[in-house]
Amino acid sequence: MHVFPSTQCLLNRNYRHQSSWHQCFRNVFPTTTARWHHTVPESLNCIWQLHNDHLELRYAGTLMRFDYVWLRDHCRSASCYNAKTNQRSLDTASVDLCIKPKTVRVDETTLFLTWPDGHVTRYGLEWLVKNSYEGQKEQVMHPRILWNAEIYQKAQVPSTDCKSFLETNEGLKEFLQNFLLYGIAFVENVPPTKDDTEILAERVSLIRETIYGRMWYFTSDFSRGDTAYTKLALDRHTDTTYFQEPCGIQVFHCLKHEGTGGRTLLVDGFYAAEKVLQKAPESFELLSKVPLKHEYVENVGGCHNHMIGVGPVLNIYPWNNELYLIRYNNYDRAVINTVPYDVVHRWYAAHRTLTTELRRPENELWVKLKPGKALFVDNWRVLHGRESFTGYRQLCGCYLSRDDVLNTARFLGMKA
């Protein structure tokens, strides 16, 4: 089972090895003449050096550089930071951009800076590692396990019982842990009604009302201008790519199906993207930089909508290259007119590389939804689709705010 830390294989990790520290230092700062200071004589636990515009500090195997304005701005003293509200009190615009500390002292756990006006700032060294730019490059915002069908099935990820989910924090944490790691999670024994599905969804998040309403019924009645409202097969995709911020989580609950077919397809988009990164990093980079338009035009009955969302297929955090959102929907992709001629063909090749990975049979997890079994899907990560079906099939569901789901997880002490 592979725990996906991030796409950090693109990062330079030279400074993590103490044995190469001196050579690395000479390579990066060949002309420096300033003297390095130790917390105690001959100690390598923490060494630091003052420069004209920044403090350089090496602690716990991490080389960090702190601009003096940053060090003054992030002071956590009572006059600069309200610990009760966790909000900054200091007016950042009042800090002299040429500020330098008058004195600096470091002991085994703490950095002390005295500023020209006499104000003293204290930082725990562990806090600095956690919050420095260099430290963040080594951190993962969202721990997760990448999967294909075999990996997920072997993991035997349990479903959560509805009663435990609704009434206990333990049940809720079990559900959220599965959801955060795999991007999908199931709740069993849910009464097959729209109202009960709504109660289920509200346990973890506010429901996001969209052009489809708050809670929706889903049948093949052509009531909306969307292929989903048919009996046709749907290829893998993420939803609401035409929103500026695609919906974070989608909830599905099959209330009734009198017929055949209709299995749900699930594909871990991050697993496929990681394969692209390993095999064709130039394609991964192109898909993470080229912005595209996705569009939804509807004029059916009383529904009149024209939505446009813009963004790359792969969205990454720039400081550590960690993938956090995939925007993939061939149905809703608009005319490609945001890409210059000399890039278009390379983009198509990169898109084909990703599509090949997404369509590998071994990456397809097929699930038969049934009354009583609700499915939560991370719409920023996991693509979904379905096979064609016969007969009458009714689903209900909704979209959830991603911020609220992650907020619920953090409140329960989980990393999210």
Secondary structure, 3 states (H helix, E strand, C coil): CEEECCCHHHCCCHHHCHHHHHHHHHHHCCCCCCCCEECCCCCCCEEEEECCCEEEEEECCEEEEEEHHHHHHCCCCCCCEECCCCEECCCHHHCCCCCCCCEEEECCCEEEEECCCCCEEEEEHHHHHHHCHHHHHCCCCCCEEECCHHHHHHHCCCCEEHHHHHHCHHHHHHHHHHHHHHCEEEEECCCCCHHHHHHHHHCCCCEECECCECCEEECCCCCCCCHHHCCCCEEEECCCCCCCCCCCEEEEEEEEEECCECCEEEEEHHHHHHHHHHHCHHHHHHHHHCCEEEEEEEEECCEEEEEEEEECCEEECCCCCCEEEECCCCCCECCCCCCCHHHHHHHHHHHHHHHHHHCCHHHCEEECCCCCCEEEEECCCEEEEECCECCEEEEEEEEECHHHHHHHHHHCCCCC
